[in-house]
Amino acid sequence: MIPILDSKRQYAKIGKEIEKEVLEVLASGSYILGKHNKALQEEFANYVGSKFSLGLNSGTDALHLALRALNIGRGDEVITTAFTFVATASAIGLAGATPVFVDINPDTFNIDADKIEAAITPKTKAIIPVHLYGQPAEMDKIMGIAKRHNLKVVEDCCQAIGAEYKGQKVGTFGDFGCFSFYPTKNLGGMGDGGMITCNDQALFDRVVALRNHGGAVRYYHDELGVNSRLDEIQAAILRVKLNYIDEWNKARRENAYRYNELFAKYPEILTPKEIHDSYCVYHQYTIRIENRDEVHKLLQENGVGAMIYYPVPLHLQKLHKDLGYKEGDLPLTEKDTKLVMSLPMFAELTEEEQKTVVETVIKCLNMTKQKV
Ligand SMILES: *Cc1c(COP(=O)(O)O)cnc(C)c1O
């Protein structure tokens, strides 16, 4: 079986380093917001190029608290994409606001910046672009629109740590950048975790308070907040891993280009494109293929761990039934939802395995064609 992700291979390389740090935390007695949280926040901000960063319990919390800190809530609309993980939109709902979904640019699977302005109403307060699969959204256009219409921007960077748009890392364009350390992400912990980045002292202070039950001073609470902290053991693990993220992202890119070459003689497979002037970190390597569901099933049976991200676009989720969307509202999102399939992608994936993946995809596709 060639899995979509094999975390054990990464552990085999750096496990000793991690074990040493974890044991030190266990022995230290300092388990909440200790020295590793503090150090990771500095190292992370340095890495991304933001002034501030704050460890949180998850990427979902980062998105939710970003909106809260920007005073976005009941009666407000937030523009985003339906082609993403549910957390992008549920953060909007949790803040009390309403998601407004805009169709994608099929070249990148990201929100089509040229369609954002048509979705703006007097209630619109913010845009959440998602850098899906590790590819930056078109931040020039998006920041331009935000400026013209006086909107906030919260970047969903959960799949894109280290990705760059015109030489600048994602998470530094908008008012906030939101990152996840869920174990399958490019920088994954060994449990849950998240990070928020920003460049504004007042906004940063607000998130610090919100994640501490709405109070900057202990036991004094000014507003409704939450408990959201990055676990100290996770912070220690992530500090080790942050040293490798560039190397791992580079290896992912090389693997992506190798897939592109291997698929080049099969025009029936649409391979992912990169937007100009970007550094894509290939959280996923996602092709578009006909008879997708049948091919996917056959791949499982033939030892290739492909996945569908995501089988139902967010505007058609039962969760959002009250928003009144119907099939056909976001035609390009809906079309690609039926075609996309993500293939095994991680730094340690071998050339041999990639060849097997490509051969098996083609074999399975041909099987589905013979059946009909
Ligand atoms: C993983 C992910 C999230 C949520 O992150 P968690 O840490 O699991 O809460 C949000 N948005 C996107 C695009 C993601 O991939």
The ligand as an SDF file (V2000), in Angstrom:
LIG
                    3D

 15 15  0  0  0  0  0  0  0  0999 V2000
   -6.9700   21.8150    8.5550 C   0  0  0  0  0  0  0  0  0  0  0  0
   -7.7040   23.0020    8.0590 C   0  0  0  0  0  0  0  0  0  0  0  0
   -8.4000   23.8550    8.9180 C   0  0  0  0  0  0  0  0  0  0  0  0
   -8.6050   23.5740   10.3850 C   0  0  0  0  0  0  0  0  0  0  0  0
   -7.4970   23.3020   11.1130 O   0  0  0  0  0  0  0  0  0  0  0  0
   -7.6400   22.4880   12.5070 P   0  0  0  0  0  0  0  0  0  0  0  0
   -6.3250   22.6460   13.1330 O   0  0  0  0  0  0  0  0  0  0  0  0
   -7.9520   21.0640   12.1360 O   0  0  0  0  0  0  0  0  0  0  0  0
   -8.7430   23.1070   13.2750 O   0  0  0  0  0  0  0  0  0  0  0  0
   -8.9750   24.9930    8.3900 C   0  0  0  0  0  0  0  0  0  0  0  0
   -8.9000   25.2700    7.0790 N   0  0  0  0  0  0  0  0  0  0  0  0
   -8.2580   24.4670    6.2080 C   0  0  0  0  0  0  0  0  0  0  0  0
   -8.1930   24.8480    4.7700 C   0  0  0  0  0  0  0  0  0  0  0  0
   -7.6550   23.2950    6.6730 C   0  0  0  0  0  0  0  0  0  0  0  0
   -7.0360   22.4970    5.7910 O   0  0  0  0  0  0  0  0  0  0  0  0
  1  2  1  0
  2  3  1  0
  2 14  2  0
  3  4  1  0
  3 10  2  0
  4  5  1  0
  5  6  1  0
  6  7  2  0
  6  8  1  0
  6  9  1  0
 10 11  1  0
 11 12  2  0
 12 13  1  0
 12 14  1  0
 14 15  1  0
M  END
$$$$
